[in-house]
Amino acid sequence: MFEEMVASIEEEVVNFLMKAEIETETIERQKVAEGEAVIPFETSDEEPKKKKPYVKKTHIGRNDPCPCGSGKKYKNCHGK
């Protein structure tokens, strides 16, 4: 009974493959540019923006005196 089932499945697969039609989609390419490179900064009058360097701020430790001048530790004053 199992062998009959496997044989019928194989027969259905073969019938399906013989009836199948392959469709191919052809995509036509469009001409975009003819050897011209796009350079955004040379075509416009604007200068490219320059990045500013990162300035590292002074680090206040938890147990250092608070910069507000209260005399307390930073963790007990403005560090909360």
PyRosetta script that sets phi, psi and omega in degrees:
from pyrosetta import init, pose_from_sequence

init()
pose = pose_from_sequence("MFEEMVASIEEEVVNFLMKAEIETETIERQKVAEGEAVIPFETSDEEPKKKKPYVKKTHIGRNDPCPCGSGKKYKNCHGK")
pose.set_psi(1, -41.9)
pose.set_omega(1, 178.8)
pose.set_phi(2, -65.3)
pose.set_psi(2, -41.1)
pose.set_omega(2, -179.9)
pose.set_phi(3, -65.4)
pose.set_psi(3, -36.6)
pose.set_omega(3, 177.1)
pose.set_phi(4, -64.3)
pose.set_psi(4, -39.1)
pose.set_omega(4, 179.5)
pose.set_phi(5, -65.5)
pose.set_psi(5, -44.1)
pose.set_omega(5, 179.4)
pose.set_phi(6, -63.7)
pose.set_psi(6, -41.1)
pose.set_omega(6, 179.4)
pose.set_phi(7, -64.5)
pose.set_psi(7, -40.3)
pose.set_omega(7, -180.0)
pose.set_phi(8, -69.3)
pose.set_psi(8, -35.2)
pose.set_omega(8, 176.7)
pose.set_phi(9, -64.8)
pose.set_psi(9, -45.0)
pose.set_omega(9, 178.9)
pose.set_phi(10, -61.0)
pose.set_psi(10, -40.6)
pose.set_omega(10, -180.0)
pose.set_phi(11, -65.4)
pose.set_psi(11, -41.5)
pose.set_omega(11, 178.7)
pose.set_phi(12, -65.6)
pose.set_psi(12, -38.7)
pose.set_omega(12, 179.3)
pose.set_phi(13, -65.3)
pose.set_psi(13, -42.6)
pose.set_omega(13, 179.8)
pose.set_phi(14, -65.2)
pose.set_psi(14, -42.3)
pose.set_omega(14, 177.9)
pose.set_phi(15, -62.3)
pose.set_psi(15, -41.1)
pose.set_omega(15, 179.6)
pose.set_phi(16, -64.2)
pose.set_psi(16, -43.7)
pose.set_omega(16, -179.3)
pose.set_phi(17, -66.9)
pose.set_psi(17, -34.0)
pose.set_omega(17, -179.6)
pose.set_phi(18, -72.2)
pose.set_psi(18, -29.4)
pose.set_omega(18, -178.5)
pose.set_phi(19, -89.7)
pose.set_psi(19, -12.5)
pose.set_omega(19, -176.7)
pose.set_phi(20, -70.0)
pose.set_psi(20, 141.3)
pose.set_omega(20, 176.7)
pose.set_phi(21, -117.2)
pose.set_psi(21, 136.0)
pose.set_omega(21, -178.6)
pose.set_phi(22, -93.6)
pose.set_psi(22, 126.4)
pose.set_omega(22, 177.8)
pose.set_phi(23, -106.7)
pose.set_psi(23, 132.0)
pose.set_omega(23, 177.8)
pose.set_phi(24, -116.7)
pose.set_psi(24, 135.6)
pose.set_omega(24, 177.3)
pose.set_phi(25, -100.4)
pose.set_psi(25, 126.3)
pose.set_omega(25, 177.7)
pose.set_phi(26, -103.5)
pose.set_psi(26, 126.4)
pose.set_omega(26, 179.0)
pose.set_phi(27, -105.9)
pose.set_psi(27, 124.2)
pose.set_omega(27, -179.7)
pose.set_phi(28, -88.5)
pose.set_psi(28, 133.9)
pose.set_omega(28, 178.9)
pose.set_phi(29, -82.1)
pose.set_psi(29, 143.9)
pose.set_omega(29, 176.7)
pose.set_phi(30, -105.3)
pose.set_psi(30, 146.3)
pose.set_omega(30, -180.0)
pose.set_phi(31, -75.3)
pose.set_psi(31, 125.5)
pose.set_omega(31, -175.4)
pose.set_phi(32, -99.5)
pose.set_psi(32, -59.0)
pose.set_omega(32, -178.0)
pose.set_phi(33, -142.8)
pose.set_psi(33, 151.7)
pose.set_omega(33, -180.0)
pose.set_phi(34, -105.1)
pose.set_psi(34, 78.9)
pose.set_omega(34, 173.9)
pose.set_phi(35, 67.2)
pose.set_psi(35, 19.5)
pose.set_omega(35, 179.5)
pose.set_phi(36, -106.9)
pose.set_psi(36, 126.3)
pose.set_omega(36, 178.0)
pose.set_phi(37, -86.5)
pose.set_psi(37, 147.0)
pose.set_omega(37, 179.0)
pose.set_phi(38, -94.1)
pose.set_psi(38, 115.5)
pose.set_omega(38, 178.3)
pose.set_phi(39, -119.4)
pose.set_psi(39, 103.6)
pose.set_omega(39, -171.4)
pose.set_phi(40, -68.0)
pose.set_psi(40, -31.8)
pose.set_omega(40, -173.7)
pose.set_phi(41, -84.2)
pose.set_psi(41, -25.8)
pose.set_omega(41, -179.1)
pose.set_phi(42, -80.0)
pose.set_psi(42, -27.5)
pose.set_omega(42, -178.3)
pose.set_phi(43, -81.7)
pose.set_psi(43, -26.1)
pose.set_omega(43, 179.7)
pose.set_phi(44, -101.0)
pose.set_psi(44, 161.2)
pose.set_omega(44, -178.9)
pose.set_phi(45, -83.1)
pose.set_psi(45, -9.7)
pose.set_omega(45, -176.8)
pose.set_phi(46, -77.4)
pose.set_psi(46, 145.3)
pose.set_omega(46, 174.3)
pose.set_phi(47, -83.7)
pose.set_psi(47, 147.1)
pose.set_omega(47, 175.4)
pose.set_phi(48, -67.8)
pose.set_psi(48, 142.2)
pose.set_omega(48, -178.5)
pose.set_phi(49, -73.3)
pose.set_psi(49, 132.8)
pose.set_omega(49, 179.4)
pose.set_phi(50, -93.7)
pose.set_psi(50, 141.2)
pose.set_omega(50, 179.0)
pose.set_phi(51, -80.6)
pose.set_psi(51, 140.5)
pose.set_omega(51, 177.5)
pose.set_phi(52, -85.2)
pose.set_psi(52, 144.6)
pose.set_omega(52, 179.1)
pose.set_phi(53, -70.0)
pose.set_psi(53, 148.8)
pose.set_omega(53, 179.2)
pose.set_phi(54, -79.5)
pose.set_psi(54, 125.5)
pose.set_omega(54, 179.5)
pose.set_phi(55, -101.0)
pose.set_psi(55, 119.5)
pose.set_omega(55, -178.1)
pose.set_phi(56, -78.4)
pose.set_psi(56, 127.9)
pose.set_omega(56, -178.9)
pose.set_phi(57, -84.1)
pose.set_psi(57, 158.5)
pose.set_omega(57, 179.1)
pose.set_phi(58, -70.1)
pose.set_psi(58, 138.7)
pose.set_omega(58, -177.9)
pose.set_phi(59, -93.6)
pose.set_psi(59, 129.8)
pose.set_omega(59, 177.4)
pose.set_phi(60, -101.3)
pose.set_psi(60, 122.6)
pose.set_omega(60, 178.9)
pose.set_phi(61, -75.4)
pose.set_psi(61, 161.1)
pose.set_omega(61, -178.9)
pose.set_phi(62, -62.1)
pose.set_psi(62, -37.4)
pose.set_omega(62, -175.2)
pose.set_phi(63, -96.0)
pose.set_psi(63, 4.2)
pose.set_omega(63, 175.8)
pose.set_phi(64, -75.1)
pose.set_psi(64, 155.5)
pose.set_omega(64, 176.0)
pose.set_phi(65, -64.1)
pose.set_psi(65, 146.5)
pose.set_omega(65, -177.2)
pose.set_phi(66, -68.8)
pose.set_psi(66, 137.5)
pose.set_omega(66, -178.7)
pose.set_phi(67, -70.4)
pose.set_psi(67, -8.5)
pose.set_omega(67, -180.0)
pose.set_phi(68, -76.1)
pose.set_psi(68, -15.0)
pose.set_omega(68, 176.6)
pose.set_phi(69, 92.8)
pose.set_psi(69, 14.6)
pose.set_omega(69, -178.7)
pose.set_phi(70, -77.0)
pose.set_psi(70, -19.9)
pose.set_omega(70, -178.2)
pose.set_phi(71, 90.7)
pose.set_psi(71, -7.6)
pose.set_omega(71, 178.3)
pose.set_phi(72, -84.1)
pose.set_psi(72, 164.6)
pose.set_omega(72, 173.0)
pose.set_phi(73, -70.6)
pose.set_psi(73, 151.3)
pose.set_omega(73, -178.3)
pose.set_phi(74, -58.6)
pose.set_psi(74, -36.2)
pose.set_omega(74, -177.2)
pose.set_phi(75, -69.4)
pose.set_psi(75, -24.3)
pose.set_omega(75, -179.5)
pose.set_phi(76, -96.2)
pose.set_psi(76, -9.6)
pose.set_omega(76, -177.0)
pose.set_phi(77, -109.1)
pose.set_psi(77, -90.7)
pose.set_omega(77, -178.1)
pose.set_phi(78, -92.0)
pose.set_psi(78, -7.1)
pose.set_omega(78, -178.0)
pose.set_phi(79, -84.2)
pose.set_psi(79, 2.2)
pose.set_omega(79, -178.7)
pose.set_phi(80, -73.8)
pose.dump_pdb("model.pdb")
